[in-house]
Structures are given as C-alpha cells and as structure tokens.
Amino acid sequence: MTPDVRMIRLLMELRRQGVTDTDVLSALETTPREMFVPEVFQDRAYDNVALPIDAGQTISQPYIVAYMTAALELKPSHRVLEVGTGSGYQAAILAKLVKRVYTIERHAVLAEQAQQRFRQLKLFNIDVRVSDGVRGWPGQAPFDRIIVTAAAREKAPEELLNQLNIKGLIVIPIDRGVDGQVLVRIRRTAQGFQSTDLLPVKFVPLLEGVAKSDGADG
C-alpha cells in the first residue's frame, strides 16, 4: 500500500473520529509522517497509533495530534509555544497553520533530529530550544497559544499559564492520579483562567530540567 493510499485511509479514519477542521486535516495530509518515525516502524507510519522514538519517548497518535491542533483554535497570525518537541511531527503540523512556532525539548538528541527534519521540509518558521519546558520560553512570551505534549501532575505549571496572552489558551494533559490523565483546555481572560476538560489521554510525564543524557529518563 503506497503512502498516498495509507494517508487517505488515515484521513478518512480521523474524519470518522470527529476531526472535521479542514485546515488541520490539510496540514496532516501534507506532512509526511514517515519522516518522523524510526525506520523499524516505517510500515506503521500511517497507522492511527502512537509509536516509540528515541530517548524513551513517543510520536503521538495522529488522532491526538489532530484533535489537540484543532482544540487550539489557531489563526495564521498566532505565535505558538510547544512544550515537548519529540520527533517534531506536532511542530511541523503547527508550522503550516500559524506564523511562528517555538518548541522546547529536554532531550538534545530529539531536538537535533527534529531540526534536521524541519530543514528537509523547508519549515523555516520553527525555533527549537533544548531547555526545561516547565519554565516555558520567557524571552519570547507572551504566546497566543501553548500546547504541551507531556502530562503535568495535578495542574498546569503557573509559569506556562503566565506566558499566555490575554484571550490566549493552552491545551495540556493533566495527570489526576487515580482518575487518570485528561486533556484540558485553559483560556486566559482578564479575570483569570477558565478550564475545560476535553477527553481522556495517555502521555509521558512532564518532567522538569534538561535530560542528563540522550537515553531514557530513569
């Protein structure tokens, strides 16, 4: 089965799952997921599943990527912060929809691999930084949108919330312990923050600091 046929099948599946934003679907359609997947999993690049990548991390399920992207309610003028670059797939999708993407990764090896992929795809509106994602990117704040691709414990980090514009929003998985992880959208208003639960999810944990090596955290 060719990549084109597999992509069509994936897009049809995403539509059946409720992803109807045509701009988001178009961004997925024009982003070759096989470039972001390890060679051993190439035959599964267009399956609607999460897959392992280096440093003990994962590339998210296409449905979750599409859902989170749509939940951000993006506009072409937006500046977006992503916490957790990983393979770079989510950032590549975002880059086709907004003015600029700032993405933070705690594993240097993943950040380097992602930057190489962005150059190959001629995505020049993405800035990559190896840093502590919990701290955000104060030098580029405030942001119109923030997306976090790892689960925070109990609540969204205040430092990230404070880097949102008024009327901005963040989409972030929250680990509620025995209740599991929930994807949450939080809007910043002049009066404070308004939170809405979206759907159950499963992400790697959001960790502080920069990884000491290119191996998995242990």
Secondary structure, 3 states (H helix, E strand, C coil): CCHHHHHHHHHHHHHHCCCCCHHHHHHHHCCCHHHHCCHHHHHHCCCCCCEECHHHCEECCHHHHHHHHHHCCCCCCCEEEEECCCCCHHHHHHHCCCCEEEEEECCHHHHHHHHHHHHHCCCCCEEEEECCHHHCCHHHCCEEEEEECCEEECCCCHHHHCCEEEEEEEEEEEECHHHCEEEEEEEEECCEEEEEEEEEECCCECCCCCCCCCCCCC
